[in-house]
Structure formats: C-alpha cells, structure tokens
C-alpha cells in the first residue's frame, strides 16, 4: 500500500503512536476493514493492532462494527479532522486547567541557588527564544509588561508559520486568568508597515491586551513578568533571523528598573498609530 506518510506527520504531534497513525490511515484507505487486513497493509504487528484500534475507537476516530470477524469503519475526512481538532482543544484545555498544580509542583522543588542570587537562562536562536522564553508570559500570575520591536514581530511570526503560535497561547491563558498585560510596540518609518501587518494578522490575540501603545524604537526589547522575571531579547543585523538569542533573568532589582522605564515610556507613548505624521498613507491614484 503506497502512502505519502510525511503528509500525515501532524498526527505524530497530536500524540498518536506509529501504529495508531498507520491504523487510522490504512483504515481510511479501505473504508471498512478487519484487523488482519490493517496489520497486513499497514505493516502493524498483530500484537499491537487491537490496542491501537481500541484507542482510536475510544477517541471517536473510528467506528466499531460488532461482527465476526470484528470490522472497523473509517470516518469521512471532514468529520475525522474536526474530531482531531476537538481532541487537540480538549487536551490543551485540560493541560491549561491542570497547569496551576504543575506550577506549584515545580515551585516546591529545592533550588540550589540562594534566593538573593539572580538566575539566568540563555536561549539561542529565534525558535528557542519564542518557545522557551516568550511562552513564559502565559504563566504570569499578576502582570506582564512588554516592549516589542521588529525583531519580536519577525520571531513570533516565523514560529507561528512553523506551527507554534505563542501569541494565541498567551492570549488564551490571559483570558482565563485575567492577568494584566500591557504592551508598547516600538517602530521606525522603515518598520511601521511590518508592525501594521503584524497587528492585523494577530488581531485576535492582541485585542485581549490590557493596553497597547506605540513609540519610536529604542533598540532594547524586553518583557517583565510578575515584577521579578525579565526577558531581554538580543538582535543583530548580521544574523540571518535577526534575533540570535534572549536572556531570561530572575532578578527583582533588574525587573524594578525596567518597570520604572516602561511606565515612564507608557506615559509618553502614542495611543493611536494615526497620531504619527510619518505613518505611511495609501497612495492616491494618478489623475
């Protein structure tokens, strides 16, 4: 049986084992099949097929027909994918609901560093920056202050295009927890169009922010989480992605200094991009 298995790689990320994936895809080819046929055409060991089909049935991804031999029926593609999406949402919601207990468990672990010492974590590359550091904004318990520029926009968008939407995850948790999250977007005449495009693409995530303002670039993007954790982004024009690293620093004194600077910038920042004369306007058609 010829199947382009890389096209079904998303099933691996959804938490399905190799035999479960093969059984689901092979059954989709046959429509209705018994276990022996699935084993033969899907290259699945006989000892694994019944456990795989039981899981798929329990998740509502296949239908079981009580007969001799027992038969399995595939769902049509559209309801099958809808069910897969529902399962993914259920798992994400369940994990989010249980994350408070997980956070408490991590916080109870013994720490080798003294409380007076700053803890620093280095993330190399845009992917690690977004997945390891920016995603930490979703775990805030009190408040978040974010100053973002073009490097942040590029890094967040590139990871969204690869399947990891940090903005959506942060917004979802923000809606549940009610944590205050204010953001200032810095830009120049050159980067203003990219900022506008970003705001349009991520409108569903940014509209839940507690407040948004705009300011001229100062060149040092950062986030402050819960008055004690700081994320400092590092960019360089000679690096392909621009964002080559970020530092996560747990230091209340540093966080306090950045909060003071953020609050001062907030009072001077613009509430509406249209207040800027240099903001690009649509070209009028020639007459």
C-alpha positions as CSV (number, residue, x, y, z in Angstrom):
1,X,0.0,0.0,0.0
2,X,1.5,3.3,-1.1
3,X,1.0,6.2,1.3
4,X,2.9,9.5,1.5
5,X,3.5,9.2,5.2
6,X,5.2,12.6,5.7
7,X,1.8,14.2,4.8
8,X,0.4,12.7,8.0
9,X,3.3,13.9,10.3
10,X,0.8,16.1,12.2
11,X,-0.7,13.0,13.7
12,X,2.7,12.4,15.5
13,X,2.5,15.9,17.0
14,X,-1.1,15.2,18.1
15,X,0.1,12.4,20.3
16,X,-0.6,9.3,18.2
17,X,1.9,6.5,18.2
18,X,3.2,5.0,15.0
19,X,0.9,2.0,15.0
20,X,-2.2,4.2,15.8
21,X,-1.3,6.5,12.9
22,X,-0.8,3.6,10.5
23,X,-4.0,2.0,11.5
24,X,-6.0,5.2,11.1
25,X,-4.6,6.0,7.7
26,X,-4.8,2.4,6.4
27,X,-8.4,2.2,7.5
28,X,-9.1,5.5,5.7
29,X,-7.8,3.7,2.5
30,X,-10.1,0.7,2.9
31,X,-13.1,2.4,4.4
32,X,-14.1,-0.8,6.2
33,X,-11.6,-3.4,7.3
34,X,-10.9,-6.1,9.7
35,X,-7.8,-6.2,12.0
36,X,-5.9,-8.7,9.8
37,X,-6.1,-6.5,6.7
38,X,-5.0,-3.5,8.7
39,X,-2.0,-5.4,10.0
40,X,-1.0,-6.6,6.5
41,X,-1.5,-3.4,4.6
42,X,-0.4,-1.0,7.4
43,X,2.7,-3.1,8.5
44,X,1.3,-3.3,12.0
45,X,2.2,-6.2,14.3
46,X,-0.7,-8.4,15.3
47,X,0.1,-7.8,19.0
48,X,-0.4,-4.0,18.6
49,X,-3.4,-3.7,16.4
50,X,-6.2,-4.2,18.9
51,X,-4.8,-1.7,21.5
52,X,-4.4,0.8,18.7
53,X,-8.0,0.3,17.4
54,X,-9.4,0.4,20.9
55,X,-7.7,3.8,21.5
56,X,-8.9,5.2,18.1
57,X,-12.4,4.0,18.9
58,X,-12.4,5.5,22.4
59,X,-11.4,8.8,20.9
60,X,-14.3,8.6,18.4
61,X,-12.0,8.4,15.4
62,X,-13.3,5.1,14.0
63,X,-16.5,3.1,14.3
64,X,-16.5,-0.5,15.5
65,X,-19.0,-2.9,13.9
66,X,-19.7,-5.9,16.1
67,X,-19.4,-8.8,13.7
68,X,-17.3,-11.9,13.2
69,X,-14.6,-11.0,12.4
70,X,-14.9,-7.6,14.0
71,X,-14.9,-4.8,11.5
72,X,-13.8,-1.2,11.7
73,X,-15.2,1.7,9.7
74,X,-13.4,4.9,8.8
75,X,-14.9,8.4,9.2
76,X,-15.0,10.7,6.2
77,X,-12.1,13.2,6.0
78,X,-14.0,16.3,7.2
79,X,-15.6,14.9,10.4
80,X,-12.4,13.0,11.1
81,X,-10.3,16.2,11.0
82,X,-13.0,18.0,13.0
83,X,-12.8,15.3,15.7
84,X,-9.0,15.5,15.7
85,X,-9.2,19.3,16.2
86,X,-11.7,18.8,19.1
87,X,-9.4,16.3,20.7
88,X,-6.5,18.8,20.5
89,X,-8.6,21.5,22.0
90,X,-9.8,19.2,24.8
91,X,-6.2,18.2,25.6
92,X,-5.0,21.9,25.6
93,X,-7.8,23.0,27.8
94,X,-7.2,20.1,30.2
95,X,-3.5,20.9,30.4
96,X,-4.2,24.6,31.0
97,X,-6.6,23.8,33.8
98,X,-4.1,21.5,35.4
99,X,-1.1,23.8,34.9
100,X,-1.6,25.5,38.2
101,X,-0.9,22.3,40.1
102,X,2.1,21.7,37.8
103,X,3.5,25.2,38.5
104,X,3.1,24.6,42.3
105,X,4.9,21.3,41.9
106,X,7.8,23.0,40.1
107,X,8.0,25.8,42.7
108,X,8.2,23.3,45.5
109,X,11.4,21.7,44.1
110,X,14.5,22.6,46.0
111,X,16.7,25.3,44.4
112,X,20.5,25.2,44.6
113,X,20.8,28.9,44.1
114,X,20.2,31.2,47.0
115,X,17.2,33.4,46.8
116,X,19.4,36.5,46.6
117,X,21.2,35.3,43.5
118,X,19.9,36.1,40.0
119,X,19.0,33.1,37.9
120,X,19.8,33.4,34.2
121,X,18.8,31.2,31.3
122,X,20.2,31.7,27.7
123,X,18.1,30.7,24.7
124,X,19.9,30.6,21.4
125,X,18.0,31.3,18.2
126,X,14.6,32.7,17.4
127,X,12.8,29.4,17.9
128,X,14.3,28.8,21.3
129,X,13.6,32.5,22.2
130,X,9.9,32.1,21.5
131,X,9.3,28.6,22.8
132,X,11.4,28.8,25.9
133,X,11.1,32.5,26.9
134,X,8.2,34.3,25.2
135,X,5.9,31.4,26.1
136,X,6.6,32.1,29.8
137,X,4.3,35.1,29.5
138,X,1.4,32.7,29.6
139,X,2.4,31.6,33.1
140,X,2.2,35.1,34.6
141,X,0.2,35.3,37.9
142,X,0.0,39.1,38.4
143,X,1.1,41.2,35.4
144,X,3.2,41.5,32.3
145,X,4.8,44.5,30.7
146,X,6.1,44.0,27.1
147,X,8.2,46.4,24.9
148,X,8.4,44.8,21.4
149,X,10.0,45.9,18.2
150,X,10.5,44.4,14.7
151,X,12.7,41.6,15.9
152,X,9.9,40.4,18.2
153,X,7.4,40.6,15.3
154,X,9.7,38.6,13.0
155,X,10.5,35.9,15.6
156,X,6.8,35.4,16.7
157,X,5.5,35.3,13.1
158,X,8.2,32.8,12.0
159,X,7.3,30.4,14.7
160,X,3.6,30.8,14.1
161,X,4.3,29.9,10.5
162,X,6.0,26.7,11.7
163,X,3.0,25.7,13.9
164,X,3.8,27.4,17.2
165,X,1.5,30.4,17.9
166,X,2.8,31.8,21.1
167,X,0.6,34.9,20.9
168,X,-2.6,32.7,20.8
169,X,-1.4,30.6,23.7
170,X,-0.6,33.6,25.8
171,X,-3.9,35.3,24.9
172,X,-5.9,32.2,25.8
173,X,-4.3,32.0,29.2
174,X,-4.6,35.7,29.8
175,X,-8.4,35.5,29.2
176,X,-8.6,32.7,31.7
177,X,-6.5,34.2,34.4
178,X,-7.4,37.9,33.9
179,X,-3.7,38.9,34.3
180,X,-2.9,42.5,33.3
181,X,-0.7,42.6,30.2
182,X,0.3,46.0,28.7
183,X,2.4,46.2,25.6
184,X,4.3,49.0,23.8
185,X,5.3,48.5,20.2
186,X,8.4,50.4,19.1
187,X,8.9,51.1,15.4
188,X,10.5,53.4,12.9
189,X,9.4,54.7,9.5
190,X,11.0,51.6,7.9
191,X,9.4,49.0,10.2
192,X,6.0,50.7,10.6
193,X,4.4,48.8,7.7
194,X,5.5,45.4,9.2
195,X,4.0,46.4,12.5
196,X,0.7,47.2,10.9
197,X,0.7,43.9,9.1
198,X,1.5,42.1,12.4
199,X,-1.3,43.8,14.2
200,X,-3.7,42.8,11.6
201,X,-2.5,39.1,11.5
202,X,-2.6,38.8,15.3
203,X,-5.6,40.9,16.0
204,X,-7.4,38.1,17.8
205,X,-4.5,37.8,20.2
206,X,-3.6,41.5,20.7
207,X,-7.2,42.7,21.3
208,X,-7.2,41.0,24.7
209,X,-4.2,43.0,25.9
210,X,-4.9,45.3,28.8
211,X,-3.4,48.2,26.9
212,X,-1.4,48.9,23.8
213,X,0.7,51.9,22.9
214,X,3.3,52.9,20.3
215,X,6.7,54.6,20.5
216,X,9.8,55.3,18.5
217,X,12.4,52.4,18.6
218,X,14.8,52.4,21.5
219,X,16.5,49.2,20.4
220,X,16.2,47.1,23.6
221,X,13.0,44.9,23.6
222,X,12.1,43.2,26.8
223,X,9.3,41.6,28.9
224,X,8.8,41.8,32.6
225,X,6.7,39.1,34.2
226,X,5.3,39.3,37.8
227,X,7.8,42.0,38.9
228,X,10.7,39.6,39.2
229,X,11.4,37.9,35.9
230,X,12.9,39.7,32.9
231,X,13.3,38.5,29.3
232,X,15.9,40.5,27.3
233,X,16.0,40.0,23.5
234,X,19.2,40.1,21.6
235,X,19.3,41.1,17.9
236,X,22.0,41.7,15.3
237,X,21.6,42.7,11.6
238,X,24.4,40.3,10.6
239,X,22.4,37.3,11.8
240,X,20.0,35.7,9.3
241,X,16.9,35.7,11.6
242,X,18.0,38.9,13.3
243,X,17.1,37.5,16.7
244,X,20.0,35.3,17.7
245,X,19.3,34.9,21.5
246,X,17.5,36.0,24.6
247,X,18.2,36.0,28.3
248,X,15.7,35.1,31.0
249,X,16.8,36.7,34.2
250,X,15.1,36.2,37.6
251,X,16.1,39.4,39.4
252,X,13.7,41.6,41.2
253,X,16.0,44.6,41.2
254,X,16.5,44.5,37.4
255,X,12.8,44.0,36.9
256,X,12.1,47.0,39.1
257,X,14.3,49.2,36.9
258,X,12.7,48.1,33.7
259,X,9.2,48.5,35.1
260,X,10.1,52.1,36.0
261,X,11.4,52.8,32.5
262,X,8.4,51.0,30.9
263,X,5.9,53.1,33.0
264,X,7.7,56.3,32.0
265,X,7.7,55.4,28.3
266,X,4.0,54.4,28.6
267,X,3.0,57.9,29.6
268,X,4.8,59.4,26.5
269,X,3.8,56.7,24.1
270,X,1.1,57.2,21.5
271,X,-2.3,55.6,21.9
272,X,-3.0,55.5,18.2
273,X,-0.7,55.0,15.2
274,X,-2.5,57.6,13.3
275,X,-1.0,60.3,15.5
276,X,2.3,59.9,13.7
277,X,2.7,62.1,10.7
278,X,5.2,59.7,9.1
279,X,2.8,56.8,9.2
280,X,2.5,55.5,5.6
281,X,-0.7,56.6,3.9
282,X,-2.3,55.0,0.8
283,X,-1.1,56.4,-2.5
284,X,-3.8,58.4,-4.3
285,X,-4.4,57.2,-7.9
286,X,-2.9,59.4,-10.6
287,X,-5.3,61.8,-12.3
